[in-house]
Each structure stands twice: as C-alpha cells, then as structure tokens.
Amino acid sequence: MFSRLVSAWFVWFAAGALIGAPGFAAADDQNTASDGSSSITSIRTIDPDSPTPEASSEPEPATPTLAEPAVQAPAADPTPIPAALRAEAAKPMPVQPPTQAKPEAAQDPTLQIVEEKPSLDVQAGNGSQRLEATPDAAVDGIVEIQTASFKGVTPGETSLAILQEQWGSPKQMASQNGQPVYLFSIDPFDTIEVSVTDDVVTSIIIRLQQPVPAAPLAEQLKLAQIRPVLVSNEMGEILGQSYPERGVLFAFEPAAEPGKATMRVVDVILEPVGAEAFVLRAETYLDTHLSDSAKDLKTAIELQPELARAHWLQARVAASLGDSETALSSSAQAIRLEPANPQFLVTRAQILGQAGKFTEARREVEAAAANAENRPHIKARALCLLGDLISSEPEPDYSRALKSHMAAISEADPLVASPHPAIRLAAMEVLVDAHLGAAHDIAWGDWENKQVAVETWLGRASAFVDGMIEAESAGPAMQFRVATRALAACVGTRGKIDPTPWADKAVESGQKMIDVVDDPAQKNGIAWDLGLALYDAVQVYQMRDEQDLALKTGQTAIGLFEQSNNEHLKPADAHLLARLYFRIGTIYAVSKSNHEQAVGWFDKALPLFQQAADTVAPHEVARLGETLVSMGVSYWEVDDRDRGLELTETGVKLIEAAIEGRFVEKAVLEVPYSNLATMHRQLGQTEKAEQYLRMASEHGVPIR
C-alpha cells in the first residue's frame, strides 16, 4: 500500500518538479514568530535525520552489518590436489633448502608447437642455453581451453594402445592406488610416469633432472599468457602451480618453511583440463580479480555442472558484484547439491540476510551451526552471522544479538592456535567480526555507559587485526572492515564517539584496496563501500554539530559514489545517495543559510528519491514526508512558492499515511501543519491558514 502511495504522490514531481525544477532544500529550524512578510522564517524545518527523541525514525548505519569472511576456512571437500602433488607433499620437508645442482648439469626442456593442440615437444639442451620466449598463446586476451599433449599423447584422450605405439614399451610398470603406472625414458628425461585408467591415459608426470625456475619454463611451454594459481595443502605448504586452461601443473621443490614457494619446478604434470583448477583460481583471486573469478566459475560449471563448490563460490562472487538474483540462485543450487554443508549454508544465510529475507536467513544459519559441530571454525562463523542477522532485522533484539556474538567469540577463541593456517585465520576473522558485532549491538541497544563499552570492543577488534597483519600477513581489507563497522557503531552512539580516527582509517585502508585491485568492477565496489562508511561519518558529525567536517566528509563520500560509476543504481542505493545529497543541502541551508547552494544539492536528490519511491519501507514513509516538508521550506526561501507549497503538501500526505499505519504519532504533524498555515497566510488564503493552525494545535488530525 505504502509503495503505491509514495509512487502516486511522486507523479507530480515527474511531471513538473523533476523537469527543470530547482530542487529540494532545507531551512533553519529556529521557531520564530510569524510577521506575515514574504520571509518564511516563521516556518520550521523538520530534520528527519535528527537524533532527538521526537524524530520519526532512528538514524541507521549506511554500511552493511553482515560481514563476509575474507579468508575461507577449509571446506569438508576442498578443491582436490592432484595425486602427483599429494605424493610430492608426502615427502619429508628439508630443514635446509636443497643443494642446488651445478649449472653445467642442467637439462632444460624447450618447447616447439608441432601440433594444432598445445604440445610439450622437448629437445635436449644444456645449462648454458638461453631460454627464448615463444609467441603468445592468447588471441585478443582469450586463452583457448585445451588439454596439453606431450609427444603425441594427450591425457584424457590417448588410449594405452596408442601410447605404446607412440612411445614403445615402458621400462617398468607399477601400481598406485590400484591403478597402473607406466614408466618411460624419453631423451632427455630419465623418468616419465604415465597413469592409465580404463585403458586411457589420465596423467603424465615428467620428472626433471634438476629444478628449473618456473617463469622461464612457463615461457618455453607457451603458458606465460595463462594466469597461474598456486596449489597448497591444508597446512599452507605450497606444492606447485597450476595452469587451468591447459591442465598443466608444475610441482615445486619443497621450501624450507610453510607458506613459502621456491618457484623451482621438479616435475611437470599433464592432466585433462578439469573444473577444479578453475575453481581454485577463482577462489584464490576472489579479493583482487572478481570479474575474472566469475568467468572461471562459469567455465568450471560448464565443465562440471554438479560441482557444488563452484556454485557456492559463484554465489559469493555475485553477491560481491551486487547481483542478488544470481547470488540467491547459485547459493540455492549449492545447497541442493550438498544440503548439509555448513559453509554453504552460512553463505546462503548471509545472502538471504542482505536481501532482507531474515526469517529464511536465520533458518539456514541455525542449520549451519547445527551441522558444524565437528567443524568449530564454521560454527563460530554461523553464530557470528546469527548475531548480525538478529541485529539487522526490522525489529532488532540487540540483547539476543550480543549473546550470539559472545557465543561466536567463545567458539573461535581456542582455534587461533590451530596448526592449520586456514582454520587459524578463519577463527581470527570471526573474533574480529564478533567483537565488531558486539560493539554494534551495544551502540544501537539500550545499555548504560555504552560509549566506553563500544570503544573497548572496537579497540579489541582493531588490536586483533593488527596482530593478524603482523603474524599472518593480513591485508588492508580487515582494517577497512574494522573502520567501516566502527563508523556504523559511532552512529549508534549518537555522536558520543569522535568518528575522525575511524574515517581516516577507512580512507587509508580503502584507498590501499582500490590501488591493489585490478578489476574495475571491484574498484567501483570498494569506492562505493568507502562512500557508505563516510556517509556514516557525516551523520555522526551532524550529531556532534560539526557541520564543516560533515560537509567536507560528505563531499568526499559523494565523490566516491560518483567515482564508482553506478549508472543503474538499485532503489536502495538510490535512496541512500539521495539522503546524502539531502544532508549536504541541509548543511548549506541550516548552518550556512545558503538556500541557493542547498537547492543545487536537492536537485540531485529529487530524481533519486523518485527512483527509490516504489521500495520505500512503510516505516520510512514518514521520514520521507518530513524530508519533503523540510525541502519545501527552502524552495519558499528561494521564491519558488508553488514548488515549496507542493512539496510541503506532499510531505504532509505521506506523514498522514504513516500515522494511519501507526508508524508515527500524530504530534509529528504539528510542524508541517504550522508551515502550511504560514504559507497559506502569506499567499492571502486566510481560511486555509486558520484551518491548518487549528489542526496544528490539535497535533495534526488529518483532513480529507
């Protein structure tokens, strides 16, 4: 009902006010007596964003409260590691780096493309031979997906009979996991292992005589135009590097310490092109190459439509790109394939929460917690998300939310000492997010001494991130998360906490993220999120009556929003940007008495308010009405009386509708009715003026 009401009353703006209209404006909120002159100083502004008790709606943070973990904990079924790399990983780790072979003993393979399909055709060479780069394998930046072959043998295609026809009889046969392995010697390689399943070659392992640097080898094998991805085990040991479009893997010489890569190749492994390598690359580059990750996941799903992890990651990518429809459908597909996977359920719950489907979201996250008893790092994340959901609902229960965040802390705390890097990092992230969640709950809830408590929780979260950066090489994304959530908490404390340190940290870390990311869409997303954070800072500065800082920060936020190039804003984003334009206008109108300047900002706000009209929530209708009333005052001040009167009357109708819906009290109409009375009196319409004065004195009984 309310959305149709708001849209209907915006029709007038589309016909007149939106076309060449001077825009909305706000005015001074001083309540002075009327002198009957053309000035409207007797008309009072309603600040719909005021933190005072009589405001019709509470302030609310612009930044999202449903945190997305930057580091994913290991899944029950992580992306498979190739068997050859698992075998390499099983070897003892050397205490010291292995002794390097003498240069003169080197036998470096070189590549000649002699077939239409990618082929590793090796020639003998010596250590002094320079490695020459070969022509690019990419055409217009697109790399063809095709399994590489070696000496006429292609994994996944070549039969055992053709293998023996091409290479002759093997020098030895063995068995691995019940499958035959054939050992060949082909000059200059002493050992080439070929695995066969159902009489078809499934993999080729070329064992190099000595380690070879990965980069020049990739050049020789025409792999340089393919973006590789490192392959590691659950302990964080880097086993090798994969080139998904060719099914080629480099197995690395073991490093002296976990998390480090020697980047020296000891084995070259050929396998059929498969979905898992694309999934691994998509997940690895999720934070820096979002659009490329989306392409990789599309390819993975084409190769293996029933791969649940690919659908799960596709849902995460879509959510990050703002594609809620794809995020919902992909997360549903992942759950269809693996209904009990708690990690998938957590992501599904988060996406549902972002879509405002809180009942469904809570059901999914509670199922995730129940299914994660043996995976405490995921249970901790589920409990943290449950707290976020409870605090984000239309009628939040901050006390219950705080209990969930505390439970998440208890669950995650012991896991920070885990020997598994992914579990350790996941636990640390939960601790950060749960502390931020607790700060949010206290800031927005009804607690005593909330300022001190909020600052304590925020300080702990920040300290955790500092520790992660020092010990785990965490990037600026975690600092950005703390700063943005801290600014949202500052809004909840109604200006009692100075937002400046957090705003500075948000700008610093956000800019670092923008500089690191290559993906234009991702850069735009970060710029938008930084703008949202600064919008929160604007609200706090206004609460603290630091209008110059609010103006400066607001203009920075607008620059970021416009930098993000959102040509097709979603209604919710359009509404938020409209409110920011409105706030900037009110600063000029109220603090600087510059209505002409204010009108320019409201020109920008008006079409965005109209764009979002259909999605205005019922509890927000009164706030929108008060906004229009305030704008009407400034229109009057710039001598556009018709526009000022129309805006005020439209705002009054919206407030009346909200009163009928019992979202606000009748007293909210006292100022709008008084404004209408003054306007009609100055227009010489005494009868209407007296009528509105009576209604104002009665606290606004609506007329029909």
N, C-alpha and C positions, 0 to 999 in steps of 0.2 A: 504493500500500500504506500509506504513512505517513499520508495524509489520512484513510483509513478507520480507521486505528489511533487517531489523535488524536480523531476524532469518537466512536468507540466508548467511549473512556475518559472522554469528556465527558458521556456519557449519565447517569452518576451525578450530575453537577452539575445537569443539567437537572431531575432528579427530586427532588433534595434541596438541594444547596448553592445552587442558583440561586433557590430559592423561600424567601425569608425567611432566607437564610444570612447570617452576619455578614461573610463575605467573606474574601479572601486577605490575608495580612500577611507582613511580613518581620521578621527579628530580627537581633540583634547578631552580628557574625561573629567574635567572640573565641572561641578554642578553649580552654575551661576544663575542668577535670576534673569528672567526674560525682560528685555526692554522694548520689544516689539519692532526692533530695527531689522534691517536685512541680514545682519550678522546672526549666526546660529550658535553663538557662544552659550546660549541657554540650553542647547541640546546636548545631551550627554552621550558619550561613546560607551558601548558595551565592549569590554575586552573578552572575547570568547576563549582566549588562552590564558586568562588571569588565574593565578593560583589561589585567589581568595575563595572563601567558603561559598560565596553566593554564585560562583561561576557554575554554568550549567553542565560542564563536563570537566573531567580531570585532565591535566596535561598527560601526554603519553610519549614514551621514547620513540624516536624515529628509527633507531637501529633495531635489527631483528634480535630476538632473545633466544632463538633455537640454534644453539651452536653446532656447527658441523666440524667434527674432528678432522684436523689437517693430516694426521698420521693414522692410517687404518691399522688396527690390530690384525694379527694373522687370522685368516679365516679357517674354518674347520677343513675346508678343501681349497687351500691356496692354489694359485696358478702352478701347474706341475713343473718341476725342474727336470730337464732332460736326463735320461738314465745315465748318459755318459758323464754329465756334470755331477750327478749324485755320486758316481763312482770316484770321480776326482776328489769330491768333498770328503769322502770316507778316508782318504789317505791322511796320515798324521801331519799336523801343521808343524813346519820347521820353526825352531826357536830363532834362528837367524835366517836372513834371506839366503836363498840358494846361491851357490857359487856360479858365477857367470861363465859360460863357455867361451873359449878363445875365439876371436873373430874369424881366424882362418879356417875354423872347423864348420863354419855356418853353411847350411844348405837352404837358401831362401827360395820358396816356391814363387814362380811368376805366373801370370795369367794370360792366356790367349783365348779369346772368344772364337771358337771354331764351329759352333752350332747355333741354331736360332735361339735355343733356350740357354739361360745362363749356365756356363760350364766352367769348372775348375780344371783347366788343361795345364798341367805343371811341367816345367822344364827344369833341368838341372842348372844350378848356378853356384857361385862361390861367395864367400862373405864379403869380398870387396866389390861385388857387383852392385851398382846403384839401382834402386827401385824406381821405375818410371811410372808416372801416373797414366792411367788409361782414360779413354773418353768417358764422359758422364753416362751413367746408366739411366738417367732420368730424362724424360721428354716433357718440356713445359712444367717441370716441377712434379710430375706424376711418375711414380715408380711402378712398373708393371709387377704384378704379383705372380711369381712363377718359381717353382722349386728348382734350385740349382742342381746341376749334374756334375759328375766327375768321371772323366774318361769314358763317356758314353753310358754311364749308369746313373739313373735318377731314382732317389728314394721315393717309395710310394707308387712307382710305375714299373721299374725294371724287374723282370722275373729272375728267379735263380738260374734258370737255364741260360738266359741271355747274359747274365753276369758272368757265368763260367765260360760262355762263348767269347765274351769280350776280354776277360782277364785271365782265362785259363784256370787251371786247378789251384785251389788255395794251398798254402804251405802248411796250414794247420786248421783244425776245427775245434771249437769249444762250445760251451753252453752257458748262457746267462739267463737266470730266471726262467729256465725251461725252454728258452728259445735258442736256436743255433746261431753261432757267430763264426764267420769265416775270416781267416787271417791271410792277407795277401802282402806281397812285397812288390811295389812298382817304383822303379827308379825315379827320383832319388829317395823314396821313403821305404824304410825297412818294414814298417808295420802300418797296415791299413786294415781296420776291423769293419766288417760288414755284417749287420744284423739282418736276419730274414725271418719273416712271419708269413705263414701260409704261402710259402714259395715266392714271396715278393720282398724285395729289398726295402727295409724300413729305416735304416740309418747307415751312414758311412762315417767312420772316425779316422781321420788322417793324423797320425802321431808324428809331430815334427821332431827332428833330431836334436834341436835345441830351441829354447824360447825365442820368439820373434816379436818385435813391437807390433801392437795391434793396428796402429794408424796406417803405417805403410803397407801392411798386409791387406788391410781393407781397400786401400787404393789399388793394389795389384788385382784383387779379386772383384773389382768393379762394384764394391759395396759402399764406396765413400758417399754416395748420394742418398743412402738409406740412413735414417736416424736410428742408431742402435739403442739398445736398452741393456743395462747391467742385470745379471741374474745372481741372486744371492739366496742363501738358505735362511732358516729361521733364526740362526744365531748371528745374522748380519755379515757372515763371511761371503765375500764376492767371489763367485765361482767362475764367471765368464761374462760374455756379451753376445746378445742375440741380434740378428738382422731379420726381422719378421717376414719381409716381402720375399726373401729367398730361402727361408728355412735353414739358414746358416748360423752356427754358433761357434764362438771362439772360447775354448776352455783356457783359463789363465793359470799361470804358475802361481802356487799358493803364496799369499802375502804373510808377512811376519806378524801382523796384528789384524783382528777383525775390523771390518768396515773399510779397509784399505784395499786397493786393487793394484796389482803390479802392472797391469795392462800389457803383459808379455804372454803371448799365446804359445801353448804347448800342444794343443790339439785343435784341429778344425773339424767340426761336426756338421754333417748334412742330414737333414730330416725333411719329410714332407712339410710344406707350408701348413701351419695349423693356427687355430684360433687363439691358443694360449699365449703365444708370443705377442700378439696384438693386444690382448687383454693386459698382459704385464706392462707393455709400453704405455698403454692408455693410463693405467693406474700410476705408473712412475711419474708421468708428466702431467698429472691431473692439475697440479697447482700452477704450472707455468705455460702449458700449451693446451688449453681447454678445447679449442676447436679441433686440434689435431687428435686429441683423445677421443672426441666424438666420432671422428672418421675411423679411427682404429676400432672402436667398439662396433660401429656399423659393419666393418669388414669381418670382425670376429663373429658377429651374429649371423652374417651371411654364410660363413664357413661352418658354423656350428650353432644352429638356431636354438638348441635346447641347453645352451651353456648359461646357467643361472647367474654366474658371477658377471658375465658380460652385460646381462640385463640390469643387474644391480648397479654396476658402475655407470651404465648408460643413464639410469635414473639420477644418479648423483651429478653427472655432467649436465643433464637437462635442468636440474634444479639450480645449479650454479649459473646457467645461462638464462635463467628466468623462464624456461619453457615448462610451466607447471603441468600442462596436459601430457607431454611426453614423460615427465618425471613420474606422474601418477601411474601411467600405463606401464612403463618399464618396471617400476617397483612392484606393481601387481604381478607382472609376468615372472619376476624373480621369485616372488613368494609362491606363485603357482608351481614353479619347478622345485622349490625347496621350502615347503610351508613352515618347517620348524627352525629354519636358520635364524638365530637371534640377531646376527649382524644385519641381515636383510630386513628383518622386522623393525629394527631400530631406524634404519634409513627410511623405510616406508612410513613409520610413525612421524618422523621429522617432516617429511614431505606433506603428509596429511595435515600436520600442525600448521605448516606455512600456508596451506590452502584454507585454513580456518575450520577444518573438519576435526575438531578437538575430541569428540566422542570416539570416532574411529581411531584417531591417533593414540589415545590413551589405551584403547583395547589392544592395539598392536604392540605398544611399548611394554605393557604389562605381560603380554605373551612372550616378548623378547626376554624380559627379566626372568620369567619362569623357566624358559628354555636354556638359560645361560648359567645354570648352577655350576656346571663344570668349566665354565669359561668366565671367571670373575671379572676380567677386564671389560667384557661386553656387558655383563650385568651392571657394572658400575656406570657404564655409559648409558644404559637403559634407565637407571634410577635418576641420573642427572637430567636426562631428557624428560622424564616424567615430571620432575620439578619445574622444568622450563615450560612444559605444556600447561601445568596447573596454574602457573603464574601468568600465562598468556591468554587464558580463557576470558570470555566476556565478563564473567563474574569470578575473578581470581580469588583463590584461597591461599594467601601468602604464607600462612602458618603451615598448611599442609605441604606447600611447595618447599619451604625451608626444611621440613623433615625429610623430604626426598633428596634434597641436595646434601644434607648431612649424612644420609644413608649411603649416597654415592661416594662421599669422602671416606667413610669407614671401609667401604668395599675396595676402593682404589689404593688406599694408603699403603697396605702391605706389598702391593705389586710394583712399587717404584724400585724395589731391589731385585726384581726379576732378572735372570741372566739373559732372557730373550729381549733383544732391543725393541722389537715391535710392541711387545706387551708392556715393557717398561715405559716407552714413550706414550702408549695409549693411556696408561694409568696416570702419567703426569698430566696429560691433557685433560683427563677427567677431573683431576684435582684443581686445575686452573679453572675449568668451566663451572665446577660445582661451587668453588669459592666465589666466582663472579655471580653465579645464580643466587647464592645466599645473600650477597651484597644487594642484588636486585630485589629479593624478597623483603629484606629489611627496609630498603629505601622506599619501597612502594607500599609496604604494610603499615600497620598501626603498632608501632613499637616506641618505647621510650629510649632516649639517648641514641637515636638512630644514626645521627651524624658520626659519632665516634665509632659505633659498630660497623657502619658501612665503610668508613675509611680503613678500619682494621682488616676487614675481609678483602678489600681491594688491594691493600698493601701486601697481603699474603699471596694473592694471585699474581701480582707483579713480581714478587720475590721468586715464586715457582718458575716463572718464565725466565727470569734472569739465570736461575740455576740450569734450566734446560738449554739456554743459549751457551752457557759455559761448558756444560758436560756433554750435551747431545747435539750440538751444532744446530739448534733450532733457528729458524729464520725470522724475519720481521712479521710474518703473519700472526704469530702468537702475541707479539707486542701490540699489534693492531687490534687483535681481538680484545685484549685487556682494556686498551684505551677506549674503544667504542662502547664496550659494556659498562665501563666506568662512567662515561658521559651519560648513558641512559640512567644509571643509578643516581647521578647528580640531579637529573630532572626529578626523580622521585623524592629526593630530599628537599625539593622546592627552594633551591638556591643556597642552601646552607653550606655546600661544599664548592669551593672555587674550581670551576672547570678548566681553567687555563693550563695547568700542567698536563692534564689528560688530553686536551685539544692539541697541545703541542706534540705530544707523543703520537697521537693519531695521525697528524700531518706528516711527521717524520717517518714513521713506520709505513704509512700508506704510500708515501712517495717512493720509498725503497721498493715496495712491492710492485708499484707501477713500472719502475725502472728495470726490475728483474724480468718481468713477464714480457713475452714476445707477442702473445696472442692479442690482437686489437680488441676483440670482444671482452676478453678478460681484463684488459686495461680499463675499458669503459666500466666494467662491473666494479672494479676496485675504486675508481673515481666516484662512482655513484654511492658506494658504501661509505666512503670518506665524507662525501657531502651529507649523507644521513647523520653521521656522527657529529659533524659540525652544526647541523640543524639542532641537535640536542643541546650543544653548547650555546647556541643562540637563545634557546628557551631559558636556560639557566641564567645567562647574562641578563635577560629581561627580568627574570625574577629578582635578581640582585640589583636591579635598576642601574646596570652598567651598559647604558644604551649605545655608547660609542663602540664598545667591544662587541656588542650584539650586532651592530651594523657592519663592522669590519668582518666579523666571522661569517655573518650571513651572506655577504657579497662573495666571500671566498667559497662558501658552500654552493652558491648559485653558479659560480664559475666551474666548479667540479661537475655539477649536474649537467651544465651545458657542454662541458668537455666530453661527457660520456655519450654524446650523440644519440640520445634516446628519441628518435623521430616518432616512434609509435609507443607512447607511454601507456602502460596499463592504468586503468582507472585509479587504483590505489596510489600509484606513483604520481599520477597527475594531481590527485587531491593533495598529496603531501607537498609537492612543489608549489602548488597554488597557495598553500598555507604559509610556506616560507616567503613567497612574494608578498603575501598579505602582511606578514610580520615586519618585513623591511619597510613596507609602506606605512605601517603604524608608527614605526620609529621616526620616520620623517614627519608624519602628521602630528604625533603627540609630543615627542621630545624636541623636535626642531621647528614645529609649527609651519612646516613647509608642505602644504597640501598639493601644490603643483607637482613637486617631486614625488609625493606619495602616489598621485594619480598614475604616474608612469609605471610604477610597480604594480598597481592594481589592474592596469591594462593587461599585464601579463598574467595576472591571477585569474581574471574572469573567464577566459576560454577554457582554462584548465579546470576550474570549478564546474563548468558546464560539462566538460568531458567526463568528469567523475560523478555527475549527478545521479546516474542510474544505480550506482553502487554505494551511495551514502547509507550507512547503517542507521536504523531507527534512532539509536541513542545519540547519533551525531547530527540529527536534523536540527535540533535547537541550536547547536553550536554554529551550524552553517547559517541559520537565521540571524543569530547575533552578529556574525561576520558581515552579512549584508546590511544590517542596521548600522553598524559602525562605518561601513563604506559609504552609506548614504549621507552621513554627516559631512564627509569630506567633499563629496560631489556638490553638496549645498554650498560649501565654503568656496568652491571654485566657480560659483554662479551657474552651475548646471542643475537648476532646481527640479526640473522634470525627472532627471535621472536620479537625483538624490531621493525624491519622494517615491519613485517606483521601487528603488532598492529597499527603502525602509519598509514599504508596504509588503513587498515580497518576503522580507525577513520576518515581519510580524506574522504572516500567514504560516510560515514554516514553524515558528515558535508555538503558535496556537495548535498546530497539528501535533507537535511533540507533547504539549500539555494534555491534549486529548488522549494521547497514548501513554500518559502518566510517566513520561521520562523526565520531566522537569516540573517545578512548582509554578503556580500562576504568578508569583511575585517576579519572575523573570521578565514579565511583560511590562512592568512598571516604567522602565526607562524607554523602551520602544514606543509605548503609547504616549508618553510625555513628549518624545521627539516629534511624533506625528501631530500632536496638539500644537506644538510650536510652529511646525511647518505650515499647517493649515491656517493658523492665525496670521502668519506673515504673508500668506497668499490671499488674505482677506476672506477666508472661509470660516467665519466665526462659529457657525453652528457645528461644523465638524470638529473644530478645535475644542469646543466645550464638551462635545461627546467623548473625545479621546481623553480629555482631562478627567472626566468622571471615571472612565474605565481605568485610567492610571491610578486614581485614588483608591479604586477597588482592587488594585493589583491585577488588573487585566482580565476581566471577563470578556471573552471574545465575542464580537458581533458577527452576524451573518447577513 
